[in-house]
């Protein structure tokens, strides 16, 4: 049972009538989930997909997203997460880099897909989810009708060495696929049992027994990924985590972030587990709790047991505020697409956790640049290394893989780029990324890509892009730029409007700050320290 498809199938056999998916009030049992995914898997096979074939999923949160992923797993394919905010050029790069052969997508993205399909010769199958938009891609197979006529694929033997991949940003701003062995990832995800004080199941028989016991006690989780399934936090912690325990994944349309709706669903669907992305989600969600329901009543959070977050700073004051409205445990998981490194927990009964302080996993270490392990309490700064559930590498990027995944003293570690200190008691104090990566609301924004987009404007001479502190999103993207001599300066709002459609919306600078000259080193390298200081002074951001 070292493959996600194997685990889901074991659960489906153990509790076939238990709920597995719920979207907009429509529930599907584990038996239905298994059969529908098997039908889609057979469609993939019928169109020539083989083990290791890549299946892209471009969709908002919905049950079909989970089914498409399960279907890819069933036929030993590799689901590829697509950032639905990407525009044509970004999609072309992603699909080409990932060698995508099939695409499952919501119809509202049909126009975007139609504009690039001729530039993607490897892409041979399009399966379209009817999302009520009225849009349609010529030649695409309708999702429901196709499932209705397909026969379920027979179950097959799979390998724990099969690759599972999640795309994230790379150092140049372009997405990179982080590859895991199924066997490693499924083992790592069993920490969800430990969060409930349960032992990890070590065999199919144990998994069957534990899933049936949880279902019989009415204790199977009902998970709500409040963040997008296209990101690791939403998929891994919000969906796969509850599934490992035989639970149900409840999804809501995330086209627009509606914190009050999340609490409404939590109350109505008796959510036990919720995945969010730090303060970017928690602050507006706390505000919604403080405002209460439209009728003046309070939201009932009595079912909520665990709120788990990863990817963005989650401050203690916000955690404390949330716990005033519910008696649950907040798990602040420190990690990245390249692996998990530690976590902190906080509830009403436990001492308050400190922001950016984590208990290290047993497999986590901090090393200096020359490969020495940082001594606890020394005050020395080092780079965090994850030695458990370590990825195989980056897809089609041996150079980046060699730099990120290294062997020290015979053990393989992942170095995602986070720097930290280790206190005398072993607590990890996160200091931040060593690169200039901007983290805004859980989205990674790389300055070089945005700078190139800004400099495409005919009036712009030079530009540096930095992140400045933002109360809700952690950081917001700011462009410090100079205009060409003799050209007219462009007003900020007009410039931002011009950038729409050039790059994904979350990458567009929130402010355009003109300066006489963008400062650079003599060799032409960017002076980001100057750019950030200049931006903060001009915006009066402390």
N, C-alpha and C positions, 0 to 999 in steps of 0.2 A: 504493500500500500504506500509506495514511495512515489506516487504520481498523483497529481491533482485529480485527474479523471478517475483513477482507481478509488480515491477517497470519496469523491462525490457519488460514485456508483455504489460503494459500500453503504453509504448513508441512505441512498434511495432504496436499497433493498431492506435496510434495517427499519426505516420509518417511512414507507411509501406514501402514507396518507397525511403525513405531517407537512405543514406549509414550508416551502423553500423560497418562494418569491412572492412579493406583494408590491404592485405598482398601481397608484391611483385607486386603491381599494380592491383591485382585481388580484386574487390570490391563485397561485399555482402550487400544487403539491410536489413533493420530491419525485414521485413517480412521473408526473407530467413534465417536470423539469428535465428529468433524465430522458424521457422519450422524445420530447421536442428537440433537445440538443442532439440526440442520436439521429433524428431525421435531418437536421441541418448538417451534421457531420457527413451523412451519406451524400448530400448535395455537393459538398466540397470534394468528396472522393470521385463522384460521377463527373466532375469537371476537371479531373486530372490532378488534384492536389494529393500530395504524398507526405509521409512523415518529414517533418522539418519545413514544410511549406508555410509561408507567412500569410496570416489572415488579419487584415487591418479592420479595426472597429472605430467608426466615426459616429459617435452618438452621445446624446445627453444621458443622464442616468435613467435607466429603464430595465425591465426584465429581459428584453431582447439582448441587451448588452451582455448580461450574465450568460444567457443561452448561447450566444455566439462564441464567447470565450470557452464555455464548457464543450461546445461542438468542436472547436479547434483542438482542445486537449484530447477529446475522444479519438480523433484520427491521428494523434501524435503531431499535430501541427503546432504552430507558434502564433498565438494572438498578438497583434501589434496595437498598442494604444495610440490613438491619434488625438492630438490636441485640437478640439473642435474650433478653437479660435484662430487656427492657422489659415492663411490665405494661399493662393495658388502656388507661388514659388516655394513656400515653406512645405506645402504638401508634396510637391514634386520631389523635393530633396528627400523627405522622409520616406515616401513610398519607394523611391529608387534605392536609397541606402538600405532599406529593410528587405529588398527583393520581394515586395508584396505581390501575391498572385490573386488574392481575393479580397473584396471589400464589402463589409456589412455596414450600411449607413442609413441614417434617418433622411427622409425625403427632402427635408428643408436644406440639406447640403447638396442637392442634385445639381444646381447651377454651378457651384464651385467645382464639383467633380467633372461635370461636362466640359468645363474649360480646360481641363488638363488631361483627360483620358487618352488623347492621341499622343501624349508625351510619355506615356507609361506602358511600353510594349509588354512588360511582364504581367500586367494586371489583366486577367482573363475572365473574372467572374465578379458581377456586381449583384448584391442582394439588398433590396431597398425596403426599409421599415416605413410603413405608412404612419406618419406622425400628425396627420390632419392638416398639413400645410398646403396640400393640393399640388405640390411640386412633384416632378417625376423625371427620372433619367431614362432616356430611350435605351432599350435593351436590358435594363435591369430586371432581375427576377423579384416579384413581389414576395415579401417575407412570409406572410401567413399562408398565402395560396401555395407557395413552394413547399412549405412544411406539411401542408395538408395532403399533398400528392406524393411526397417522398416516403420511402420505407425506412424504418429506423436502422441505422448501421449496427451490425453485430459487434459485440464487445470483443476487444482484441487484447493481446498481451503488450504491455508497454515497458519502457525501461526507466529506472531512476536517473539515468544519464541523459534522458531527453531534456532539451533546452527550453526553459521558460525565460521570456525576455520582456523587459519594460524599458521604454524609451524615455530618456531624460535629456537635459541640455548638456552640451559639451563645452570645452573651454573656448572654442571659437564662436559659441552661440548657436551652433547647429546641433540638432538632437543626436544622441548616441544610444544604441541599444545595450543595456546592461544584461548580460546573460547569466542565468542561474541553472544549476542542475535541479530538476524536479525533486529528487531525493533530498537534497540539502534544504530546499525551500519549505517543503512540507514538514520536515523535522523542526525547522525553526519556527514555523507558524503554530506549532503545538503549544507555544508559551501561553496561548489563549486559555488552555486548560489550567495552567498554573495560576493565572489571574483569578480563577474561581476556586483555587485551593484544591484542584483535582490533579491526580497523577496523569502523566502523558500516556496515552495508549500506545503500546509497542507492537501490536499485531492487529490484523483485521478482526479477529474475534473480540479483542479488547475494545476496539473502536465500536464495533456493533453493539456490544453490551453497554458501553457508556452512553452512546447516543440514544439507545432505547430507554435506558434508565432516566436520562435527562428529560426525554419526551414524556415518559410515564409520570414523572413528577411535575410536569408542566414547567420545567426549568430550562428548556432549550432557549437559547438567546433569540431575540428579535432585534437585529442590527439595522441601524439607519446610517448609511454613509451620507453625511451632510455635505461632504465635499465630492468633487467629481470622481467617478470611477476611472477616468482616464489617467489619474495620478495614483501613485503608490499608496498614499495615505487612505484614499477612498476605497481602492480595490483591496489592498492587503488587510488593513485594519477594520474597514467598514463592511467588507463583504466576505472575503475569504476567511477571515477570523471567525465570524459567526457560523459559516458553513462547516468549518472543521469540527464544530461541536454539534452539527446536525441542525443548526438554527435556520431562521428565515431572514432573508435580506429584504428590507423594505426600502423602496426607492421613491423619490419624489422628483418631479421635473426641476432641474437646476438651471434652467435658462436664465432665471433671475433669482438672486439670493433673497430669500424671504425668511428672516429669523422667526417671526411669529408663526409662520406655517410649519416650520420645523418643530416647534413646541406643540402645535396643534396635532401634528402627526404623532409625535411622541406620546401624547395623551391618548389619542384615539386608537393607535395601533399597539399600545402597551410596549413601547420600545424599552429594551433592557440595555442595549449597547449603542453608543453613538460615536461616530468618528468625525472629528473636526480638524481645522488647521489653525491652531493657536489663537492669538488675539484677533486676527483678521476675521475669524468667525465668532469668537467668544464675546467680544465687546458688543457688537450689535445684538447678539443673542441675549446677553445680560440686560441690555436696554429694553428688549422686548419683554423679558420677564418682569422687569420693573414697571413697565407700562401695563402689563396684564392683558386680559382678553378685551375684545371690543365691547363686551357687555359688562365690563368692570370686574369680572371674576378673575381668579388666579389660575394659571395652568397647573394641571395635576401631573407632577413628575414622580409619583410614587413608584412607578414601574422601573425607572431608570436606575441601573446598577453601576454601569461603567461609562465614563466619557473618556475617550482616548484621543490624543492629539499628537501630531508630528509635523515637522517641516517648518514651523515658524515659532518665534518666541511666544510663550504662554506665561504671562506675568502672574505673580502670586496674588495681587489685589483682585484681579479678574476672577481667578479661581475661587478666592474667598467669597466674592460676590455671588457667583453661581451656586455655591454650596449653601447659601442662605435660603435657596428656593427648593433644594432637594438633597436627600441624604444618599449620595452616591460617591463613588471613588473616581477621582480624576487621575488618569494615567498620562503623563507627559513623556512621550517616547522620543528619545534622541536618535535620529538615524537619517539615512538618505537612501536613494535608490541603490547605492552601493553597499548597503548593509546597516544593521542596527548596532548601536554602541552603548546604550544605557537608557535608563528611565527614572522618573521620579513619580511618586504617588502622593496624593493628598485627599483626605476626606475630613468629615467633621470631628472624628475621634483622634486622628493622627496629628502630630506636629506639622505646622505649615512647612511646605517645601519652599526653597529659595529659587527665584528665577535664574535659569541657566545653570543650575546645579543638578547633577544626575548621579545616580548610583551606577557604576560601570558594570557592564556584563562581565562574566568571568573570562570571556574570550577577548575582552577589550584591553588595549594597552595604549600608552602614549609614548612616542619615540621622538628624539631629537632628530635634526636633519642628518646627523652622521650615524644614525641607527642605534643610539643608546636609549635604553628605557628611562623615562623620566621618573625620578625618585619622588615618592609621595611626600608632600610637605616641603619640597625643595624650592618651590616658587618658580622652577624652570618651566619654560613654555615648550610644548612639543606638538606634534601632529597626531591626531587620534587615529588609531588603527583598529579595524574590526577583524578579529580572527575567527569569527564564527559565521556560518552561512555565507561564506565568502563567494562572490560571483566568479564565474569562469573567466570573464573578461568583457571587453567591449566588442560588439559585433563589428567585424571588418576594420578594426583599428588596433593593430598589434602594438604600435608605439605608445598609444594612450594606455593600453592595457598593462604594458610593462611598467609604466610610470605609476599607475594607480594600484596595481595588485602585485605586491612584492613579497619575497620570502626572507624572513629574518630568523636566524637560529633554527632553520629547518621548518618553520611554520609560515604558512601563507596568510598574508593580511591584506585588507583593503584600506587604502588611504583616500577617503573622499575629499580631503582638503580642509578639514576643520582643525582649528588649533585650540589647545586647552592647557590648563594646569591641573595638577592632582593635589588635593589637600591631604593633610596628614592622615585623615580618616579614610582615605581612598576615594573621596567624592571627586567627581569630574566637574571642573569649572569651564564651561564652554566660552571661548573667546571670540570665535567667528571664523569665517572663511579666509583663507590666505589669498584667494584670488579677488578680483573686483566684481565678482558675481553679485547682482542685486536680487534680493529676495523680497518680492512684493506680493503679499497675500498668498504665499505658498508657491507662487510662480517664479521660476528662475529667469532673470533677464541679464543677458550678457552685453556689456557696453558696446563692444566692437560692432555687433550686428545693428544696434540702434543707431550708432554713429554713422554707419554707412548709409542707412536709410535717410537720416537727417541731411547728410551731405549731398544726397541726390537732388535736393532742392537747388535750383539754379542760383539763388541768392546767397547760399551758404558757402563760406570759405573753409572753415574748420569747426570741429565740434568734439567735445568730450561729454560722455554720459556717466552720471553717478547716481547713487541712491542717497537720499536724505531721510532722516527719521520721520516716521509717520505713525500717529497714535493707533490707527486701526490696522494698517497693512504692514507694519513693521518698517518698511521703506517705500518711498515713492520715487519714480524715475524722473530725473531732471536732466535737461540738456543745457550745457554751457557752450555757447557758439559765437562765432564771429561771422559777419556778413562780408561778401566780396566788395572790394572797393568800387564805388560808383553804382552799386546796386542799392535798391531800396530795401530798408529793413522791413521785415514782415511781422505784423502784430501776432502775439502769442497764440490767441484763439484761432486765428486764421491758419497759422502754421500747423497747429495740432489737427485742425480739420483736414488740411492737405495730406497729413500722414495717414489718415484713415484709409484702410485698404492696402497700404504699402506693407505693413507688418501687423502682427496680431495686436489687438487692442490693448492688452495688458503691457505691451512693450512700449507703447507710445508715451513720450514724456508728458508729465502732468504740468510742466512749466518749461518755457523756453526763455533762457536768460542770456541776453546779448552782452558781449564784452568786446573791447577794442581788439584784443588779441588773445587767442587761446594759448596758454603757456605750455610749452613742451621742453624737454631736455635737448641738449645740443645735438644728440643723435636722432632726434625726432620722436623719441618715445614719449608716450603720454604721461603727463604729470597729474595723476588722479587725486593726489593729496591736495594740490592747489585747487583743482576743479571742485572737489567736495567742500573745501573751506570757502571758496568763492560762492558756491551755491547757497551754503548755509548763511553766509553774511547777507547775501542779496535777498534771501527769503526770511531772514531773521529767525532761523531754526536753531534752537539750542542743541 
